[in-house]
């Protein structure tokens, strides 16, 4: 469950810390995405991969369209959630 950009344990006011699996895989720290993340399309093809820091995109990210081509709008280097390259 997400409220105001923070993810919480279900039916709780406690921020979630742990891992998520399925088509989106990554970790949360104090309710915010943190560390490496990978997302897959329904087809099983890679959708995106990169890193979060304190809930914001951080470092190199690569995103792919469903046909496998690179999505240049969401590919690049990020700092504090903003694309810098």
Secondary structure as GFF3:
##gff-version 3
##sequence-region A 1 85
A	DSSP	beta_strand	2	3	.	.	.	ID=ss1
A	DSSP	beta_strand	6	7	.	.	.	ID=ss2
A	DSSP	beta_strand	18	20	.	.	.	ID=ss3
A	DSSP	beta_strand	24	29	.	.	.	ID=ss4
A	DSSP	beta_strand	32	33	.	.	.	ID=ss5
A	DSSP	beta_strand	35	40	.	.	.	ID=ss6
A	DSSP	beta_strand	46	53	.	.	.	ID=ss7
A	DSSP	beta_strand	56	57	.	.	.	ID=ss8
A	DSSP	beta_strand	59	63	.	.	.	ID=ss9
A	DSSP	three_ten_helix	72	74	.	.	.	ID=ss10
A	DSSP	beta_strand	76	79	.	.	.	ID=ss11
A	DSSP	beta_strand	82	83	.	.	.	ID=ss12
###
